[in-house]
Amino acid sequence: INTSCFVCLRDIQGKASTFPRAYIGPRIGYQSGDDVFLDLTITAYFCCGTCQQNYYRIKSNQEGEFQSREEGDQGAVYGYIYLIYNRKEDMHYIGKSRYIPAFRWQEHIKSGLKGDICDLNFSVLSTVRRDPALNEEGNMNYLSSMEAWWINKYEMENHKVMNIVKPKITVDDLREKFNDLVVRQEQLTLDGDL
């Protein structure tokens, strides 16, 4: 064969029997025999077993297998705060995700819990950057605090928010993120008392 990998498009040449393959088209009139000699319009060839596995995962709609944490901007992105607006009900849902926002959007669409897709708008409110001074738990707490901040903002602006669980911004979370600011404020308070 002289073709391209069905997944990564890498050139593959050689004996068809040495490459992983999958049958992607109808097998009309197929009886028996060596599957290798089926027409290329119904056979997909892969350069390696990994590409073949990726094809089967995509085909079986296991998108969770392909969700990867966004490490954009050289690993500086930690997560996202997103908004789903239901126009019909005039309701807002604010969520957080460590994954690329499109994956969370797909999950919400599939669940149908936020409304009919025709009534929904999806947007990213904030990209939350990783703080190298914090550990994984500290960065996750900060992401949750950002989600809480956006929920509070929408509620204070008299928007209807459909979030059932509303995370709280704690002093500890803010102190951890803005430690220098808190220390300076405490120093100013002490200086003012003298």
C-alpha positions as CSV (number, residue, x, y, z in Angstrom):
1,I,0.0,0.0,0.0
2,N,1.0,3.6,-0.5
3,T,-1.4,5.7,1.6
4,S,-1.7,8.0,4.6
5,C,-2.5,7.1,8.3
6,F,-6.2,7.6,8.8
7,V,-5.7,9.5,12.0
8,C,-2.4,11.4,11.9
9,L,-2.0,11.5,8.1
10,R,1.6,10.2,8.2
11,D,2.7,8.5,5.0
12,I,2.7,4.7,5.1
13,Q,4.1,2.4,2.5
14,G,4.7,-1.3,2.4
15,K,2.9,-4.5,2.8
16,A,-0.7,-3.9,3.9
17,S,-0.5,-6.9,6.3
18,T,2.1,-5.1,8.4
19,F,-0.1,-2.1,9.3
20,P,-3.0,-1.9,11.7
21,R,-6.3,-1.3,10.0
22,A,-10.0,-0.9,10.5
23,Y,-13.0,-1.4,8.2
24,I,-14.8,1.9,7.9
25,G,-17.2,1.3,5.0
26,P,-20.0,-1.1,4.2
27,R,-18.9,-4.7,3.3
28,I,-21.5,-5.3,0.6
29,G,-21.0,-8.7,-0.9
30,Y,-18.1,-9.5,1.4
31,Q,-18.0,-13.3,2.1
32,S,-14.7,-14.3,3.5
33,G,-11.0,-14.2,2.7
34,D,-8.1,-12.0,3.6
35,D,-9.4,-8.6,4.8
36,V,-6.1,-6.9,3.8
37,F,-7.2,-6.9,0.2
38,L,-10.4,-5.0,0.7
39,D,-10.7,-1.7,-1.2
40,L,-9.1,1.4,0.5
41,T,-12.5,3.1,0.4
42,I,-13.7,0.8,3.2
43,T,-10.4,0.1,4.9
44,A,-8.5,2.6,7.0
45,Y,-4.9,2.0,7.6
46,F,-2.9,3.3,10.6
47,C,0.8,3.9,11.0
48,C,0.8,2.4,14.5
49,G,-1.4,0.8,17.1
50,T,-1.9,4.1,19.0
51,C,-3.5,5.7,16.0
52,Q,-5.7,2.7,15.6
53,Q,-6.8,2.9,19.3
54,N,-7.5,6.6,18.9
55,Y,-9.7,5.9,15.9
56,Y,-11.7,3.3,17.9
57,R,-12.1,5.7,20.8
58,I,-13.4,8.4,18.6
59,K,-15.7,6.0,16.8
60,S,-17.2,4.8,20.1
61,N,-17.7,8.4,21.2
62,Q,-15.5,8.3,24.2
63,E,-14.6,11.9,24.2
64,G,-13.5,11.8,27.8
65,E,-10.5,9.8,26.6
66,F,-9.4,12.8,24.6
67,Q,-10.0,15.5,27.2
68,S,-6.7,16.9,28.2
69,R,-6.0,19.6,30.6
70,E,-5.2,22.9,28.9
71,E,-1.6,23.7,29.4
72,G,-1.6,26.6,27.0
73,D,0.7,29.5,27.1
74,Q,3.6,27.3,28.2
75,G,1.7,25.8,31.1
76,A,0.6,29.1,32.5
77,V,-3.2,28.4,32.0
78,Y,-4.7,26.5,35.0
79,G,-8.4,26.5,34.1
80,Y,-11.4,28.5,32.9
81,I,-14.5,30.1,34.2
82,Y,-17.4,29.8,31.8
83,L,-21.0,31.0,31.4
84,I,-24.0,29.2,30.0
85,Y,-26.9,31.6,29.4
86,N,-30.4,30.2,28.8
87,R,-32.1,32.9,26.8
88,K,-35.5,31.3,27.0
89,E,-35.5,31.2,30.8
90,D,-33.2,34.2,31.3
91,M,-31.0,32.1,33.6
92,H,-27.2,32.0,33.9
93,Y,-25.0,29.1,34.9
94,I,-21.3,29.8,35.9
95,G,-18.9,26.9,36.0
96,K,-15.2,26.1,36.2
97,S,-13.1,23.7,34.2
98,R,-9.6,22.5,34.1
99,Y,-10.3,21.2,30.6
100,I,-10.6,23.0,27.3
101,P,-13.9,24.8,27.5
102,A,-15.4,23.1,24.5
103,F,-15.3,19.8,26.3
104,R,-17.4,21.1,29.2
105,W,-19.8,22.7,26.7
106,Q,-20.3,19.3,25.0
107,E,-20.9,17.6,28.4
108,H,-23.6,20.2,29.3
109,I,-25.2,19.8,25.9
110,K,-25.4,16.0,26.2
111,S,-26.9,16.2,29.7
112,G,-29.6,18.7,28.7
113,L,-29.9,19.9,32.2
114,K,-29.2,23.6,31.3
115,G,-31.9,23.7,28.6
116,D,-32.4,23.0,25.0
117,I,-29.3,23.7,22.9
118,C,-31.2,26.2,20.7
119,D,-31.8,28.4,23.8
120,L,-28.2,28.3,25.1
121,N,-25.2,30.6,24.7
122,F,-21.8,29.5,25.9
123,S,-18.8,31.9,26.6
124,V,-15.6,31.9,28.6
125,L,-15.6,34.6,31.3
126,S,-12.1,34.2,32.5
127,T,-8.9,32.3,31.8
128,V,-7.3,31.5,35.2
129,R,-3.5,31.4,35.2
130,R,-1.4,29.0,37.2
131,D,0.4,30.5,40.1
132,P,3.8,28.9,40.3
133,A,4.0,29.8,44.0
134,L,1.0,27.6,44.8
135,N,0.7,23.8,44.9
136,E,-2.0,21.9,43.0
137,E,-4.5,22.3,45.8
138,G,-3.8,26.0,46.1
139,N,-4.3,26.6,42.4
140,M,-7.6,24.6,42.5
141,N,-8.8,26.6,45.5
142,Y,-8.0,29.8,43.6
143,L,-10.0,28.5,40.5
144,S,-12.9,27.8,42.8
145,S,-12.6,31.2,44.4
146,M,-12.7,32.8,40.9
147,E,-15.9,30.8,40.1
148,A,-17.4,32.1,43.4
149,W,-16.4,35.6,42.5
150,W,-18.2,35.4,39.1
151,I,-21.3,33.9,40.6
152,N,-21.4,36.6,43.3
153,K,-20.9,39.3,40.6
154,Y,-23.8,38.0,38.5
155,E,-26.1,37.8,41.6
156,M,-25.1,41.3,42.7
157,E,-26.1,42.5,39.2
158,N,-29.5,41.0,39.7
159,H,-29.1,38.2,37.1
160,K,-30.8,34.9,37.8
161,V,-28.2,32.3,38.5
162,M,-29.1,28.6,38.3
163,N,-26.0,27.3,40.2
164,I,-27.2,25.0,43.0
165,V,-23.8,24.8,44.7
166,K,-22.3,28.2,45.2
167,P,-18.7,28.1,46.3
168,K,-17.6,30.6,48.9
169,I,-14.6,32.9,48.7
170,T,-12.8,32.4,52.0
171,V,-10.3,34.7,53.7
172,D,-7.8,31.9,53.6
173,D,-8.1,31.5,49.9
174,L,-7.7,35.2,49.3
175,R,-4.8,35.5,51.8
176,E,-3.0,32.6,50.1
177,K,-3.4,34.3,46.7
178,F,-2.8,37.9,47.8
179,N,-0.5,37.3,50.8
180,D,1.7,40.4,50.0
181,L,-1.4,42.6,49.9
182,V,-2.6,41.4,53.2
183,V,0.8,41.8,54.8
184,R,1.1,45.4,53.6
185,Q,-2.4,46.1,54.8
186,E,-1.6,44.7,58.3
187,Q,1.6,46.8,58.4
188,L,-0.4,50.0,57.5
189,T,-2.9,49.2,60.2
190,L,-0.1,48.7,62.8
191,D,1.7,51.9,61.6
192,G,-1.6,53.8,61.9
193,D,-2.2,52.6,65.5
194,L,1.2,54.0,66.6
